[in-house]
Amino acid sequence: MDIEAQKRQAAAVAVEWVRPGMRLGLGTGSTAKHFVELLADRVRAGLNVVGVPTSEVTRADAERLGVPLTTLDDTPALDMTVDGADEIGPDLSLIKGGGGALLREKIVAAASARMVVIADESKWVPLLGRFPLPIEVMPFGLAATKRAVEAACAAAGCPGTAQVRQGRDGHAFVTDGGHWILDARLERIANPPALAEKLSQIPGVVEHGLFIGMAQAAILAGPAGARVVER
């Protein structure tokens, strides 16, 4: 079973958890895309749900596939968000934001009674940090913010460098919110809550990709099938 098949298997398990009438957060990324596609199949078969997309890419996919959508302004409380992750730790702490949608993803997840993470088993790690940590920042004062981010990482025991993410056009990647992303290469984050607190205190940091205490369950798929880890 290749990686895409594993992602789809995890998404298929999550779709079985959807109940009629649910208000769903729709994640962003390659694994979440499988969930939206499989959810659309259920909608065409008569399932009554409504979704809040976490990015313009997901919005376009859901609209194209016929999944009914709403907004957090109209539907501020959601039943469940299903999203992917770049890394998943044993306590279900996450690194997210590889697709650049971490701010909206975190807002939607926080508005949900339950967050379910779907991934292939390669995303399960004993310690977060090998995947570069995305940090969404204001373009204004970037050099000062970058310096503060690197100092915060060092103070939290995970020194490393932060670089501006580049888009396909060779310029800085711009998020749906109009911000830029610093990718912090830290290798290992021994104390994610401590780092999250330090990053949140930096003026210029809009949001960071550490999702701590937000996911209640992870569905991990591998060659031997899918397994569920709950917190």
Backbone bond lengths (Angstrom), bond angles and torsions (degrees), N, CA, C in turn:
res aa  C-N    CA-C-N  psi(-1)  N-CA   C-N-CA  omega(-1)  CA-C   N-CA-C  phi
1 M - - - 1.452 - - 1.527 109.41 -
2 D 1.347 117.27 122.10 1.457 119.12 -179.40 1.535 110.41 -78.80
3 I 1.342 115.33 174.53 1.460 120.38 -174.22 1.527 111.80 -61.57
4 E 1.329 117.52 -41.80 1.463 119.28 -179.66 1.525 111.35 -64.26
5 A 1.321 116.87 -36.63 1.462 120.09 177.05 1.523 110.59 -66.44
6 Q 1.329 116.99 -36.40 1.462 120.53 177.20 1.526 110.63 -65.80
7 K 1.323 116.58 -43.32 1.467 120.47 177.96 1.527 110.68 -59.49
8 R 1.324 115.25 -43.07 1.470 119.04 -178.53 1.527 110.56 -67.43
9 Q 1.322 116.55 -34.80 1.463 119.41 178.19 1.527 110.43 -64.48
10 A 1.320 117.21 -43.01 1.466 120.24 177.58 1.520 110.28 -62.41
11 A 1.333 116.70 -42.11 1.463 120.86 178.79 1.525 111.15 -63.28
12 A 1.327 116.78 -37.61 1.464 120.61 -178.95 1.523 111.20 -64.65
13 V 1.340 117.31 -36.98 1.463 120.03 176.50 1.532 109.74 -64.98
14 A 1.333 116.75 -43.12 1.466 120.34 -179.33 1.524 111.64 -62.81
15 V 1.321 117.24 -38.58 1.464 120.33 179.41 1.527 110.56 -61.06
16 E 1.317 117.16 -32.92 1.466 120.31 178.86 1.530 111.60 -67.87
17 W 1.316 117.07 -17.66 1.461 120.86 178.64 1.529 112.58 -85.17
18 V 1.311 116.83 -9.18 1.467 121.27 -178.70 1.526 109.60 -78.50
19 R 1.317 115.78 133.12 1.451 121.86 179.45 1.529 110.28 -115.05
20 P 1.339 117.62 153.24 1.470 120.54 178.93 1.520 111.48 -54.93
21 G 1.319 115.03 138.72 1.452 121.02 177.84 1.517 114.78 87.13
22 M 1.329 117.17 -2.37 1.455 119.46 -177.49 1.522 112.69 -68.38
23 R 1.327 114.54 147.51 1.467 123.57 171.55 1.522 106.01 -104.45
24 L 1.335 116.11 116.53 1.456 121.18 -167.94 1.518 112.71 -115.90
25 G 1.333 116.18 138.57 1.449 121.08 166.08 1.516 108.70 -86.32
26 L 1.319 116.20 129.00 1.472 121.69 -176.96 1.527 108.91 -105.51
27 G 1.330 116.20 114.17 1.449 120.97 -175.08 1.515 114.33 -72.25
28 T 1.328 114.34 -179.24 1.464 122.48 -177.25 1.524 109.32 -123.00
29 G 1.312 116.22 145.10 1.455 120.92 177.55 1.516 111.55 121.35
30 S 1.322 115.71 176.76 1.460 120.41 -172.15 1.524 112.71 -67.31
31 T 1.343 118.08 -35.20 1.461 119.83 179.91 1.523 110.33 -76.16
32 A 1.327 116.87 -42.89 1.464 120.58 177.88 1.528 111.01 -62.07
33 K 1.311 116.68 -30.65 1.472 120.32 178.13 1.533 110.34 -61.49
34 H 1.328 116.46 -39.50 1.470 119.82 176.21 1.525 110.34 -61.58
35 F 1.331 116.97 -40.90 1.465 120.19 179.99 1.521 110.68 -62.04
36 V 1.322 117.41 -44.49 1.465 120.89 -179.76 1.526 110.58 -62.16
37 E 1.332 116.58 -40.69 1.468 120.03 178.98 1.534 111.33 -63.88
38 L 1.320 116.41 -44.71 1.470 119.89 -178.91 1.531 110.82 -70.75
39 L 1.330 116.54 -35.02 1.460 120.05 175.84 1.526 110.33 -63.46
40 A 1.316 116.80 -39.22 1.467 120.94 179.42 1.528 110.58 -61.95
41 D 1.328 117.01 -37.34 1.468 119.77 175.83 1.525 110.52 -59.20
42 R 1.316 117.03 -42.66 1.464 121.55 179.61 1.527 111.14 -67.53
43 V 1.324 116.21 -37.62 1.470 120.49 178.66 1.524 110.15 -63.67
44 R 1.323 116.02 -43.54 1.470 119.52 178.76 1.526 111.28 -64.07
45 A 1.332 116.42 -24.49 1.464 120.67 178.42 1.529 112.13 -87.13
46 G 1.345 116.41 0.67 1.459 119.42 174.52 1.511 116.42 115.71
47 L 1.331 119.19 0.25 1.456 120.97 179.83 1.528 110.50 -68.48
48 N 1.320 116.42 131.11 1.458 122.41 -179.31 1.525 109.81 -100.32
49 V 1.327 116.38 102.64 1.463 121.96 176.63 1.526 108.04 -141.19
50 V 1.328 115.07 169.47 1.457 120.30 174.13 1.521 107.44 -139.77
51 G 1.329 117.04 144.29 1.457 120.74 -174.68 1.521 113.69 -123.17
52 V 1.318 115.08 152.81 1.463 122.73 171.04 1.524 107.47 -114.69
53 P 1.323 119.06 113.28 1.466 120.91 -178.60 1.524 111.32 -76.59
54 T 1.321 115.73 148.14 1.461 120.73 -179.65 1.530 112.84 -96.33
55 S 1.302 117.61 2.72 1.464 120.93 177.63 1.516 108.97 -160.11
56 E 1.318 115.59 165.21 1.456 120.34 176.92 1.531 110.49 -68.80
57 V 1.332 117.01 -30.65 1.470 120.14 176.79 1.519 110.24 -63.79
58 T 1.332 116.58 -47.06 1.463 120.21 178.62 1.518 111.11 -65.35
59 R 1.327 116.58 -38.29 1.463 119.52 177.07 1.528 110.75 -58.10
60 A 1.316 116.63 -46.59 1.464 120.51 -178.73 1.529 110.82 -63.40
61 D 1.329 117.02 -42.08 1.468 120.27 179.16 1.531 110.67 -63.07
62 A 1.335 116.85 -46.26 1.461 120.81 -178.07 1.522 111.59 -64.16
63 E 1.322 116.78 -42.54 1.463 119.86 178.50 1.520 111.04 -63.34
64 R 1.325 116.27 -42.84 1.466 120.49 -179.63 1.524 111.37 -62.83
65 L 1.327 116.13 -35.14 1.462 120.97 -176.41 1.530 113.32 -89.87
66 G 1.337 116.45 -6.80 1.462 119.25 175.82 1.516 115.98 88.43
67 V 1.346 117.70 20.63 1.466 120.74 175.84 1.524 108.91 -82.50
68 P 1.324 119.68 122.48 1.469 121.44 -179.87 1.533 110.97 -62.05
69 L 1.326 116.49 138.17 1.457 121.07 -176.11 1.520 111.35 -122.13
70 T 1.328 114.47 155.90 1.451 122.52 172.95 1.521 107.42 -141.14
71 T 1.324 117.34 -170.31 1.461 122.16 177.84 1.523 108.68 -128.09
72 L 1.328 115.81 164.86 1.455 118.88 176.23 1.523 111.65 -70.48
73 D 1.324 117.74 -21.23 1.460 119.42 174.59 1.524 110.76 -67.38
74 D 1.319 116.49 -40.70 1.463 120.53 179.74 1.533 112.32 -85.13
75 T 1.330 116.67 -28.64 1.468 121.78 -177.50 1.526 108.04 -135.16
76 P 1.334 117.85 79.84 1.470 120.33 -171.31 1.527 115.36 -77.21
77 A 1.331 117.59 -11.22 1.463 120.58 179.10 1.523 108.96 -120.84
78 L 1.326 116.33 121.89 1.461 121.60 -177.57 1.526 110.10 -109.48
79 D 1.328 115.55 153.99 1.462 120.77 179.13 1.520 112.18 -81.57
80 M 1.321 116.78 -40.68 1.462 119.88 -175.03 1.524 109.79 -157.87
81 T 1.314 115.99 139.90 1.461 121.97 169.74 1.522 108.17 -112.67
82 V 1.318 116.06 135.63 1.463 121.91 175.62 1.522 107.32 -118.09
83 D 1.316 116.11 121.87 1.463 120.18 -174.25 1.522 109.19 -148.74
84 G 1.299 116.14 163.25 1.451 121.84 176.18 1.515 111.24 -90.84
85 A 1.319 116.93 -173.47 1.457 122.22 177.03 1.521 108.75 -156.34
86 D 1.323 115.33 155.12 1.458 120.43 177.23 1.525 111.23 -87.60
87 E 1.333 116.46 -31.23 1.460 122.15 172.06 1.518 108.72 -147.48
88 I 1.339 115.33 147.08 1.467 122.12 178.26 1.512 107.84 -131.37
89 G 1.338 116.37 120.79 1.451 121.01 178.66 1.521 111.73 -88.53
90 P 1.341 117.60 169.73 1.462 121.62 -176.98 1.527 114.16 -59.42
91 D 1.342 118.23 -28.22 1.466 120.82 177.95 1.525 111.84 -92.94
92 L 1.328 116.51 12.46 1.466 124.97 -178.01 1.522 113.27 67.39
93 S 1.333 117.25 20.03 1.461 119.13 164.32 1.527 107.62 -69.55
94 L 1.326 115.74 147.55 1.459 120.43 -171.97 1.518 112.09 -128.00
95 I 1.324 115.28 154.00 1.468 121.91 157.35 1.511 106.54 -109.75
96 K 1.343 114.91 125.64 1.452 121.75 177.95 1.521 109.06 -132.73
97 G 1.329 115.10 163.20 1.459 119.78 176.97 1.503 114.56 117.13
98 G 1.344 116.65 4.87 1.458 118.28 176.90 1.512 112.86 -60.67
99 G 1.341 115.60 -27.90 1.458 120.29 176.86 1.514 113.98 -89.51
100 G 1.335 116.32 -3.60 1.448 120.49 175.73 1.516 115.94 87.79
101 A 1.343 118.08 10.30 1.468 120.82 -175.59 1.524 112.33 -110.97
102 L 1.326 118.47 22.95 1.460 121.00 -170.14 1.519 113.86 -60.90
103 L 1.336 119.11 -35.69 1.460 120.39 -178.46 1.517 111.02 -64.80
104 R 1.312 117.22 -52.53 1.463 120.13 179.32 1.522 111.05 -65.56
105 E 1.327 116.77 -36.77 1.464 119.98 177.94 1.525 110.92 -60.19
106 K 1.325 116.66 -42.19 1.467 119.62 -178.27 1.518 111.29 -71.60
107 I 1.325 117.92 -37.88 1.464 121.14 177.40 1.525 110.18 -61.52
108 V 1.330 116.45 -46.45 1.468 120.62 -178.38 1.525 110.56 -67.27
109 A 1.325 117.58 -42.57 1.463 120.41 179.52 1.529 110.79 -62.18
110 A 1.328 116.71 -39.94 1.464 120.60 -179.64 1.517 112.14 -66.80
111 A 1.321 117.12 -24.78 1.467 121.79 179.70 1.527 111.98 -86.24
112 S 1.337 117.08 1.47 1.462 121.85 -173.70 1.525 111.36 -106.14
113 A 1.315 115.68 144.17 1.462 120.10 175.92 1.519 111.49 -68.58
114 R 1.326 116.64 -24.37 1.470 120.68 -176.08 1.522 108.92 -149.28
115 M 1.325 116.24 135.08 1.463 121.44 174.11 1.525 108.34 -115.09
116 V 1.313 116.01 125.09 1.456 122.67 178.71 1.526 108.26 -115.18
117 V 1.312 116.04 127.35 1.460 121.61 -179.80 1.521 108.90 -102.23
118 I 1.317 116.34 133.19 1.459 121.58 177.79 1.524 108.91 -118.59
119 A 1.331 116.01 137.12 1.463 119.02 -175.75 1.522 110.46 -165.21
120 D 1.327 115.42 161.10 1.453 119.38 166.47 1.523 107.52 -78.67
121 E 1.314 117.42 156.91 1.462 121.21 -169.35 1.528 113.98 -65.58
122 S 1.335 117.75 -13.75 1.466 119.36 178.20 1.525 112.16 -66.27
123 K 1.340 116.82 -18.72 1.467 120.67 -179.46 1.532 112.16 -79.36
124 W 1.335 117.26 -12.39 1.462 121.80 179.76 1.529 108.66 -80.77
125 V 1.334 117.26 121.50 1.463 121.45 -174.80 1.530 109.78 -132.37
126 P 1.327 117.92 151.40 1.468 120.19 177.72 1.523 112.76 -72.53
127 L 1.342 116.67 -25.24 1.463 121.67 -177.95 1.524 108.84 -149.72
128 L 1.320 117.03 130.84 1.460 120.79 179.54 1.526 111.29 -68.12
129 G 1.335 116.11 152.55 1.457 119.95 169.32 1.503 116.85 131.98
130 R 1.318 118.34 -20.40 1.466 118.03 179.53 1.527 110.49 -64.92
131 F 1.347 116.32 -38.63 1.463 119.96 174.54 1.533 107.85 -77.22
132 P 1.329 118.62 131.98 1.468 120.24 -179.63 1.531 111.60 -57.09
133 L 1.333 116.23 134.51 1.455 121.28 -176.96 1.529 110.54 -80.06
134 P 1.336 118.58 116.84 1.462 120.60 177.96 1.536 110.50 -76.11
135 I 1.319 115.61 136.14 1.459 122.24 178.17 1.520 107.55 -132.43
136 E 1.325 116.51 116.31 1.468 120.88 -177.52 1.527 108.64 -83.40
137 V 1.326 116.20 128.24 1.467 121.07 -172.94 1.526 111.14 -133.89
138 M 1.341 114.54 159.40 1.457 120.37 170.95 1.525 109.62 -74.38
139 P 1.328 118.66 139.96 1.465 118.98 175.28 1.530 112.72 -63.77
140 F 1.344 117.26 -32.75 1.464 121.07 179.75 1.532 110.09 -63.35
141 G 1.305 116.03 131.20 1.460 120.72 177.71 1.512 113.99 68.94
142 L 1.323 116.45 29.68 1.454 121.06 -171.74 1.527 113.15 -57.25
143 A 1.308 117.94 -43.33 1.464 120.18 -177.02 1.523 110.87 -62.07
144 A 1.327 117.18 -40.26 1.463 120.96 179.00 1.523 110.22 -68.06
145 T 1.326 116.78 -40.68 1.468 120.14 179.05 1.521 110.60 -65.16
146 K 1.308 116.85 -43.90 1.467 121.38 178.72 1.530 110.57 -59.20
147 R 1.318 116.47 -43.11 1.466 120.89 179.00 1.522 110.66 -62.77
148 A 1.330 116.74 -42.12 1.463 120.94 179.80 1.524 111.58 -67.73
149 V 1.321 116.85 -37.76 1.466 121.04 178.21 1.524 110.22 -63.00
150 E 1.316 117.48 -46.77 1.463 120.29 -179.40 1.531 111.11 -64.92
151 A 1.345 117.10 -36.07 1.459 120.48 177.18 1.526 110.66 -67.22
152 A 1.329 117.15 -39.53 1.457 121.02 179.15 1.530 111.09 -64.88
153 C 1.324 116.07 -41.31 1.465 119.73 178.34 1.529 110.57 -62.59
154 A 1.321 117.09 -43.63 1.463 120.39 178.77 1.527 110.64 -63.16
155 A 1.331 117.01 -41.28 1.465 121.03 -179.19 1.526 111.60 -66.45
156 A 1.343 116.31 -27.02 1.469 120.66 179.23 1.528 112.17 -88.14
157 G 1.339 116.45 5.26 1.451 120.23 175.57 1.510 115.37 86.49
158 C 1.342 116.25 15.64 1.471 119.31 179.22 1.526 109.52 -136.23
159 P 1.329 117.08 68.80 1.465 120.03 -177.36 1.519 111.91 -63.64
160 G 1.323 114.79 148.70 1.455 120.79 178.68 1.508 110.18 -179.13
161 T 1.317 115.47 -177.52 1.455 121.03 -179.52 1.523 110.15 -109.46
162 A 1.326 115.61 150.57 1.465 121.95 178.32 1.518 108.58 -118.31
163 Q 1.323 116.09 131.40 1.457 121.40 -178.70 1.522 110.19 -125.52
164 V 1.321 115.91 145.20 1.465 120.93 177.10 1.527 108.72 -68.43
165 R 1.318 116.48 129.49 1.465 120.50 177.85 1.522 109.58 -70.74
166 Q 1.315 115.61 136.49 1.454 121.34 179.59 1.527 110.69 -99.93
167 G 1.322 116.01 142.26 1.452 121.00 175.42 1.514 110.74 -86.40
168 R 1.318 115.82 178.48 1.460 120.27 -178.39 1.521 112.28 -66.58
169 D 1.346 116.48 -21.49 1.466 119.84 -179.04 1.521 112.40 -86.17
170 G 1.333 117.15 2.80 1.451 120.57 179.66 1.504 114.25 87.44
171 H 1.339 117.00 -6.14 1.455 121.64 176.26 1.529 109.32 -99.67
172 A 1.326 116.12 173.77 1.463 120.09 -179.28 1.526 110.56 -59.18
173 F 1.328 116.04 137.18 1.459 121.41 174.64 1.519 108.77 -65.78
174 V 1.328 116.21 133.83 1.462 121.42 -179.37 1.528 108.86 -113.81
175 T 1.332 116.70 127.10 1.464 121.15 -179.33 1.530 110.21 -75.95
176 D 1.340 114.82 171.62 1.461 119.65 177.15 1.525 111.68 -60.88
177 G 1.328 116.75 -24.52 1.462 120.95 178.64 1.516 113.73 -88.56
178 G 1.334 117.33 1.82 1.461 120.63 178.65 1.515 114.22 85.57
179 H 1.323 117.77 14.76 1.458 121.60 -178.67 1.528 110.77 -103.28
180 W 1.338 115.48 174.89 1.452 122.10 175.18 1.522 109.27 -107.62
181 I 1.323 116.52 170.00 1.462 121.23 179.09 1.524 109.89 -126.23
182 L 1.326 114.77 130.67 1.459 121.60 167.62 1.532 107.68 -97.27
183 D 1.316 117.13 129.91 1.457 121.32 174.15 1.528 107.91 -101.79
184 A 1.340 115.65 114.25 1.461 120.95 -177.50 1.525 109.63 -94.49
185 R 1.311 115.83 119.09 1.468 121.70 -178.83 1.534 108.20 -93.61
186 L 1.336 114.93 103.39 1.458 120.72 -170.13 1.526 113.31 -116.34
187 E 1.329 118.26 -20.28 1.466 124.98 178.86 1.524 113.19 73.46
188 R 1.333 118.52 -51.05 1.468 119.76 178.86 1.529 109.37 -147.50
189 I 1.332 115.57 133.42 1.458 121.57 179.04 1.523 106.66 -115.78
190 A 1.327 116.38 98.12 1.458 120.86 -174.70 1.525 112.13 -70.99
191 N 1.329 116.65 -30.03 1.467 120.63 -176.51 1.530 109.47 -133.63
192 P 1.334 118.11 78.88 1.464 120.49 -177.70 1.534 114.16 -56.20
193 P 1.347 120.72 -41.92 1.475 118.84 179.29 1.526 112.95 -60.19
194 A 1.338 117.00 -39.07 1.463 119.64 179.82 1.529 110.74 -65.27
195 L 1.326 116.67 -42.85 1.461 119.77 178.40 1.522 110.97 -65.30
196 A 1.328 116.69 -42.20 1.468 120.35 179.85 1.517 110.82 -59.04
197 E 1.310 116.84 -42.49 1.476 120.32 -179.68 1.517 111.35 -64.25
198 K 1.320 117.25 -43.14 1.461 120.63 -179.44 1.530 111.38 -65.88
199 L 1.324 117.28 -41.90 1.461 120.25 -179.84 1.534 111.32 -65.54
200 S 1.334 116.12 -36.92 1.468 120.19 -177.86 1.521 112.10 -67.52
201 Q 1.312 117.81 -18.61 1.456 121.69 -178.05 1.525 113.32 -88.58
202 I 1.332 117.19 -3.55 1.466 120.51 -175.66 1.524 110.45 -87.62
203 P 1.333 118.55 119.25 1.464 119.52 172.16 1.529 109.02 -61.24
204 G 1.307 116.29 135.72 1.460 119.97 -176.68 1.505 112.76 102.95
205 V 1.343 117.32 -23.67 1.469 121.03 173.23 1.519 108.03 -85.27
206 V 1.310 116.39 117.96 1.467 121.68 179.41 1.526 110.03 -81.32
207 E 1.325 116.98 -45.33 1.470 122.69 178.94 1.518 108.45 -165.61
208 H 1.319 115.84 158.53 1.463 120.82 177.82 1.523 109.45 -121.95
209 G 1.320 115.23 163.57 1.466 120.79 -173.55 1.503 115.30 -89.46
210 L 1.332 119.11 14.40 1.460 121.62 173.15 1.524 108.67 -86.77
211 F 1.317 116.76 115.24 1.463 122.90 176.70 1.529 106.82 -105.35
212 I 1.312 116.54 103.28 1.458 121.88 -172.91 1.521 109.61 -114.43
213 G 1.325 116.61 125.95 1.455 120.96 178.72 1.514 114.18 71.05
214 M 1.319 117.58 19.12 1.460 121.07 -176.63 1.524 112.52 -103.68
215 A 1.321 117.38 -37.66 1.467 120.41 -178.08 1.524 110.21 -84.23
216 Q 1.315 115.86 130.36 1.467 120.53 175.93 1.533 112.55 -94.44
217 A 1.329 116.64 -23.11 1.458 119.94 -178.16 1.522 110.08 -151.38
218 A 1.318 114.88 149.95 1.462 121.51 173.71 1.521 108.60 -128.47
219 I 1.319 115.27 134.02 1.461 121.59 174.78 1.521 106.71 -107.75
220 L 1.324 115.99 114.34 1.461 122.17 -175.04 1.514 109.12 -114.48
221 A 1.328 115.66 125.38 1.460 120.25 -178.25 1.520 110.57 -111.77
222 G 1.327 115.44 140.97 1.455 121.70 177.39 1.512 109.88 -145.49
223 P 1.323 117.65 -172.92 1.466 120.94 -178.64 1.526 113.02 -58.11
224 A 1.331 116.97 -28.46 1.468 120.00 -178.20 1.524 112.50 -89.20
225 G 1.344 117.68 0.15 1.455 120.28 -179.18 1.515 111.57 119.31
226 A 1.316 116.15 -168.65 1.456 121.87 -176.89 1.525 110.16 -105.09
227 R 1.328 114.69 144.57 1.463 120.45 174.35 1.526 108.79 -130.62
228 V 1.320 115.55 154.76 1.459 121.82 -178.74 1.517 109.13 -113.03
229 V 1.329 116.28 130.49 1.460 122.53 174.22 1.521 107.33 -115.83
230 E 1.320 117.29 126.35 1.460 120.91 -178.91 1.522 110.24 -118.35
231 R 1.325 114.19 151.14 1.458 120.34 179.81 1.524 109.46 -101.98
